[in-house]
Amino acid sequence: MAAMTSIWDQRYAVPDYIYGKEPNDFLVAQAHRLQGQVLSLAEGEGRNAVFLATLGLSVHGVDSSAVGLAKAEALARDRGVVIRTEVADLAEFVPAPETYDGVVSIFAHLPKAIRDRLYPLVEKCLKPGGLLLLEAYSEDQQTRSTGGPKDVDRLMSPAKLLQAFPHLEPLHLWTGDREVWEGTYHRGASAVVQFIARKPGEGEPEGFWLPLPSA
């Protein structure tokens, strides 16, 4: 994955934050459900990790690009918070088991071969009752020019998500169109899939979790 790392280093090696400095809308709407220690996959320039840190969460942002994570740390300093960053290829990254209260994946479009290795580790790294919060471009985004990869293997669907996380309880699963305005790379009407799921555990407050919408 060295070539991929180089591509992202080059993309991030500009003064501007190419996806902006503000967090993802879906994450903002659902962040109140997160607590404790949170792992953010493919964190990039830090907009989501820094936002979560401003809420008092302990955030571990992982990305393959040292250039992107250097910008993430600079953004954290500007916002007066601290985040933990780690340069790691998600094709090789192994999160510690039962360590995180939440895992966040925002527009992290990985090929199936990497998902098949990483996502079972994501399930294992959650503490009992821990939460996965994910938004990605859906397969319907393939023909659009508003963001995301054009390789359908990297785009997501409800079926792919349910298959990828068989040991998590689905709590919210939605796919459809929404406006995404994030820097210069995510701009306009977009086809997305949103997923919230938890690792089985005890002690959740009544009414805390979103129900899974009916088909």
Helices and strands as residue ranges (DSSP letters): H 2-12, H 25-30, G 31-33, E 37-41, H 47-54, E 58-63, H 66-79, E 84-87, E 100-106, H 112-125, E 126-137, G 139-141, G 152-154, H 158-164, E 169-182, E 186-198
